[in-house]
Amino acid sequence: MQRIITRIPLFLILTTGLFPCEEECCYPPPFYDLECDEGYFLSGEFLLWYARESNLSYAVQFSSKETPLGNDPAFAPQSYKNLKTNWDPGFRIGIGWNSCWDGWDWYGHWTYFRNRRSDTSSVSEYGSQGNPFVPKAGETALFNPWQNPAATNGFISFDQMSAKWRLFLNEIDFEVGYKFWLSPFFTLRPFAGVRGAWTKTKWNLSSKREDLLECFDRFRNRYWGVGFVAGLQPGWYFCENFLLFANTDAALIWGQFEAKKRENYRSNEAAYHNTSHQKFYMMQAILDLSVGLRWEEYWCCNRYRTALDFAWEHHIWFDHNHRVQLSSQEKVNAFSAITAFTEVNGNLMMGGPTFRFRFDF
């Protein structure tokens, strides 16, 4: 019996190396990377973005062609004119708190961006003295798809058109996240929070036919909304100081959309002015994606940290803009009346390079 008891410690020593404890198999990094139990951080970002909106052709260039049956010429579309891409600066600033409650962090940031785009198209002289608005066979002209046909008693063509588009964006996020070390070289930070945003877009068109007719169509859209946002932020470390990171999140915000259009048409004989307006509430879906590289360094015995990021971001607001496009008119008791219209929806898209600096203390 005594011999068996003396052999038990020897057996435990030998089996300890074969079956290590669970703690030795795991990688238990601290939930907060710095030496202190809690701390704050500041971030600043420089944005160099483009912005575009879908379904926003400002002019149609068409040509007059003979038909197979020899009837009146047909107006065949040749090209659709769109605004060129323009890059403008913006910024994003934020402040956060790394709490001592099991590593949860709180972060709030504000994004501001505005973008301007413009373009002009023109064609050579066309038409005849008797009917200057109808091109002859083989000639080209411009058509304004956003014009009110009732104000001009039907189809009108132009020899010069220009368009200007402007965007103003403000976005504020408050989020709560948690950074997990899933391995010595991979982190994952899920987060969720509240987002508030408001936008304003201006869409101005100018259409001219020599000195005979000048038309101005001006659209202004405004939107504000508040809702929820959630996402994931993975990070892959190449070494102690460099990593590849990404960010993906989605938001749903509920708010009010307001659209206004002003029409000013002038000729040598008369002038026409009109303003239309609509206002309604809607749910806005937003998707944000970014990928980039980060360099980070610790200072003063891991009490402070600085980080520099270079990333590329993409953002899309689905069906953000709504504009009414009048598409048909006819004579009703000697008056020109609108008989059909279409509400044109457009996705708002933004993106470009982002340069970020962050300081933890």
C-alpha positions in Angstrom: 0.0 0.0 0.0 2.8 2.4 0.9 4.5 1.6 -2.5 1.3 2.6 -4.4 1.0 5.9 -2.5 4.6 6.8 -3.3 4.1 6.2 -7.0 1.1 8.5 -7.3 3.1 11.8 -7.3 5.5 10.4 -9.9 2.6 9.5 -12.1 1.2 13.1 -11.8 4.5 14.6 -12.7 4.8 12.5 -15.8 1.3 13.1 -17.0 1.5 16.9 -16.5 3.6 17.3 -19.6 1.4 15.1 -21.7 -1.9 16.8 -20.7 -1.2 20.6 -20.1 -3.8 22.6 -18.4 -6.3 24.7 -20.4 -4.8 28.0 -19.5 -1.5 27.1 -21.1 -3.2 26.3 -24.4 -4.9 29.7 -24.6 -3.6 33.1 -25.5 -5.0 35.4 -22.8 -4.1 39.0 -23.9 -5.4 41.9 -21.8 -8.6 43.4 -22.9 -7.0 46.9 -22.7 -3.7 47.2 -24.5 -2.2 50.0 -22.3 -0.8 49.7 -18.8 -3.5 51.8 -17.2 -6.9 50.4 -16.2 -8.8 52.9 -18.4 -8.1 55.9 -20.7 -9.3 58.2 -23.4 -8.4 58.6 -27.0 -8.8 61.3 -29.7 -9.0 60.8 -33.5 -8.9 63.1 -36.5 -9.3 62.2 -40.2 -8.8 63.9 -43.5 -11.1 62.8 -46.2 -10.6 63.2 -50.0 -13.8 61.9 -51.4 -15.9 61.8 -54.5 -19.7 61.8 -54.5 -22.2 60.6 -57.1 -25.9 60.1 -57.5 -27.5 57.5 -59.7 -30.2 58.2 -62.3 -29.0 61.8 -62.8 -28.5 62.4 -66.5 -28.9 66.1 -67.1 -29.3 66.0 -70.9 -30.0 63.7 -73.8 -28.2 64.3 -77.1 -30.3 63.1 -80.0 -30.3 63.2 -83.8 -33.0 63.5 -86.4 -33.2 60.4 -88.6 -35.4 59.3 -91.5 -37.8 56.5 -90.8 -38.2 53.4 -92.9 -41.7 54.3 -94.0 -40.7 57.8 -95.1 -42.9 59.6 -92.5 -41.7 62.4 -90.3 -38.1 62.0 -89.0 -37.5 60.2 -85.7 -35.6 61.7 -82.8 -33.1 58.9 -81.9 -31.1 59.3 -78.6 -27.3 59.3 -79.2 -25.8 59.9 -75.8 -26.8 60.7 -72.2 -24.9 63.5 -70.5 -23.7 62.9 -66.9 -21.7 65.0 -64.5 -18.0 64.3 -64.1 -16.5 63.1 -60.9 -15.0 65.7 -58.6 -12.9 65.1 -55.5 -13.4 67.4 -52.5 -11.9 67.4 -48.9 -13.8 66.6 -45.7 -13.1 65.7 -42.1 -14.0 63.3 -39.3 -13.2 64.0 -35.7 -13.9 61.8 -32.6 -13.4 61.3 -28.9 -13.6 58.0 -27.0 -13.2 56.3 -23.7 -11.7 52.9 -23.0 -13.5 51.9 -19.8 -12.4 49.7 -17.0 -15.5 47.6 -17.3 -14.1 44.5 -18.9 -12.7 46.5 -21.8 -15.8 48.1 -23.2 -15.1 51.3 -25.2 -17.3 54.2 -26.0 -16.7 56.3 -29.1 -18.4 59.3 -30.7 -17.4 60.9 -34.0 -18.7 63.6 -36.5 -18.2 63.4 -40.3 -18.6 66.5 -42.5 -18.3 66.4 -46.3 -19.4 68.5 -49.2 -19.0 68.0 -52.9 -19.6 70.1 -56.0 -19.9 69.0 -59.7 -20.8 70.7 -62.9 -20.8 70.2 -66.6 -21.8 71.8 -69.9 -22.9 70.4 -73.2 -23.6 72.1 -76.6 -24.3 71.2 -80.2 -23.9 73.0 -83.5 -26.6 75.1 -85.1 -29.7 73.2 -86.3 -33.3 73.7 -87.3 -34.8 76.2 -89.7 -36.0 79.8 -89.3 -39.6 78.7 -89.4 -39.1 76.0 -86.7 -35.9 76.5 -84.8 -36.7 73.9 -82.1 -36.9 70.9 -84.5 -33.6 69.6 -86.0 -33.6 68.6 -89.6 -32.5 65.1 -90.8 -28.9 64.4 -89.8 -28.8 67.3 -87.2 -28.3 66.9 -83.5 -29.9 68.7 -80.5 -30.2 68.5 -76.8 -33.2 67.5 -74.7 -33.9 68.3 -71.0 -35.5 65.3 -69.3 -36.3 67.3 -66.2 -38.2 70.1 -67.9 -41.9 70.6 -67.5 -43.4 69.9 -70.9 -46.7 71.6 -70.1 -44.9 75.0 -69.7 -43.6 74.8 -73.3 -46.6 73.2 -74.9 -44.8 70.0 -75.8 -41.3 68.9 -77.0 -38.6 71.6 -76.9 -34.9 71.1 -77.9 -31.8 73.2 -76.9 -28.4 73.9 -78.3 -26.7 74.4 -74.9 -27.3 72.9 -71.4 -25.4 73.1 -68.2 -25.9 71.4 -64.8 -24.6 71.9 -61.3 -24.9 69.4 -58.4 -24.0 70.0 -54.7 -24.0 67.8 -51.7 -23.7 68.7 -48.0 -23.4 65.8 -45.5 -23.3 65.8 -41.7 -23.2 62.4 -39.8 -22.8 61.8 -36.1 -22.3 58.4 -34.5 -22.2 57.3 -30.9 -21.1 53.6 -30.5 -20.2 51.0 -27.9 -17.7 48.3 -28.8 -15.6 45.5 -27.4 -12.2 44.5 -28.8 -11.5 40.7 -28.8 -8.1 39.1 -29.2 -9.1 35.9 -31.0 -5.4 35.0 -31.6 -2.0 36.6 -31.1 -2.4 38.2 -34.5 -6.1 38.8 -35.0 -8.6 41.1 -33.3 -12.3 41.7 -33.8 -14.3 44.6 -32.5 -18.1 44.3 -32.8 -19.9 47.5 -32.1 -23.4 49.0 -32.1 -24.8 52.5 -31.5 -26.9 55.4 -32.6 -26.5 57.4 -35.8 -27.9 60.8 -36.7 -27.4 62.4 -40.1 -28.7 65.2 -42.3 -28.0 65.9 -46.0 -28.8 68.6 -48.5 -28.5 68.2 -52.3 -29.0 70.9 -54.9 -29.5 70.1 -58.6 -29.6 73.1 -61.0 -30.1 72.9 -64.7 -29.9 75.6 -67.3 -31.2 75.1 -70.9 -30.8 77.6 -73.7 -31.9 77.9 -77.4 -30.0 80.9 -78.7 -31.9 84.0 -77.7 -35.3 82.5 -78.1 -35.8 80.5 -74.9 -34.0 80.1 -71.6 -35.2 77.5 -68.9 -34.0 77.0 -65.4 -34.9 74.0 -63.3 -33.8 74.0 -59.7 -34.2 71.0 -57.3 -33.4 71.1 -53.6 -33.6 68.0 -51.4 -33.2 67.9 -47.6 -33.2 64.9 -45.3 -32.6 64.3 -41.6 -32.9 61.0 -39.7 -32.0 59.2 -36.5 -31.5 55.4 -36.1 -29.2 52.5 -35.3 -25.9 51.4 -36.6 -23.9 48.1 -36.0 -20.8 46.6 -37.5 -17.5 44.7 -37.2 -13.9 45.9 -37.3 -11.4 43.1 -37.8 -7.6 43.5 -37.7 -4.8 41.3 -38.9 -1.3 42.0 -37.4 1.8 41.5 -39.6 4.1 42.4 -36.7 3.9 44.4 -33.5 3.4 47.7 -35.3 1.7 47.1 -38.6 -1.7 45.6 -39.3 -4.4 45.4 -42.0 -7.8 46.5 -40.8 -11.3 46.7 -42.2 -14.6 48.2 -41.2 -18.1 47.2 -42.3 -21.3 48.5 -40.8 -24.9 49.0 -41.7 -27.4 51.6 -40.5 -31.2 52.2 -40.6 -32.3 55.7 -39.8 -35.8 57.1 -39.8 -36.4 60.7 -40.8 -38.1 63.4 -42.9 -37.4 64.0 -46.6 -38.3 67.3 -48.2 -38.1 68.1 -51.9 -38.6 71.4 -53.7 -38.5 72.3 -57.4 -38.5 75.8 -58.9 -39.2 76.3 -62.6 -38.3 79.6 -64.4 -38.8 79.7 -68.2 -38.3 82.9 -70.2 -38.8 83.7 -73.9 -39.0 86.9 -75.9 -42.8 86.9 -75.5 -43.6 85.6 -72.0 -42.3 84.1 -68.7 -43.4 81.2 -66.6 -42.7 80.6 -62.9 -43.7 77.7 -60.7 -42.7 76.0 -57.4 -43.6 72.5 -56.3 -43.0 70.9 -53.0 -43.4 67.5 -51.2 -42.5 66.3 -47.7 -42.7 62.8 -46.2 -41.1 60.4 -43.8 -39.0 57.5 -44.9 -36.6 54.8 -43.7 -33.0 55.2 -45.0 -30.6 52.3 -45.4 -26.9 53.0 -45.3 -23.9 50.6 -46.0 -20.3 51.6 -45.1 -17.1 49.7 -46.0 -13.4 50.5 -45.6 -10.1 48.7 -45.8 -6.7 50.1 -44.9 -3.2 49.8 -43.3 -2.3 51.0 -39.8 0.9 51.8 -38.0 0.8 52.0 -34.2 3.5 52.6 -31.5 3.4 52.6 -27.7 5.2 55.1 -25.6 6.3 55.7 -22.0 6.1 52.1 -20.8 2.9 51.4 -22.8 1.0 54.3 -21.2 0.4 56.1 -24.5 -0.2 55.0 -28.0 -0.3 56.7 -31.4 -1.7 55.3 -34.6 -1.6 56.4 -38.3 -4.1 54.9 -40.8 -4.4 55.0 -44.5 -7.7 53.6 -45.8 -10.1 53.6 -48.7 -13.8 53.9 -47.9 -17.1 53.3 -49.7 -20.5 54.6 -48.6 -23.9 54.1 -50.2 -27.3 55.6 -49.2 -29.9 53.5 -50.9 -32.8 55.3 -52.7 -31.8 58.5 -51.0 -33.0 61.2 -53.4 -36.5 61.5 -54.8 -37.3 63.8 -57.8 -40.5 64.0 -59.8 -40.0 63.9 -63.5 -42.9 65.1 -65.7 -43.1 62.9 -68.7 -46.2 63.7 -70.8 -48.7 66.5 -71.5 -51.7 67.1 -73.7 -54.2 69.8 -74.5 -57.3 70.0 -72.3 -59.8 72.8 -73.1 -57.0 74.9 -74.8 -54.8 74.4 -71.7 -51.6 72.3 -71.6 -52.0 69.7 -68.8 -49.6 67.0 -67.3 -51.0 63.5 -67.8 -48.1 61.4 -66.4 -45.1 61.7 -64.1 -42.4 59.5 -62.7 -40.7 59.7 -59.3 -37.0 59.1 -60.0 -35.0 57.6 -57.1 -31.2 57.9 -56.8 -28.6 56.1 -54.7 -26.2 58.5 -53.0 -22.6 57.2 -53.2 -19.4 58.5 -51.6 -15.9 57.3 -51.1 -12.2 57.8 -51.4 -9.0 57.8 -49.4 -8.9 58.6 -45.7 -5.9 59.6 -43.6 -6.4 59.1 -39.8 -4.4 60.0 -36.6 -5.3 58.6 -33.2 -3.8 59.2 -29.8 -4.6 57.1 -26.7 -3.7 58.4 -23.3 
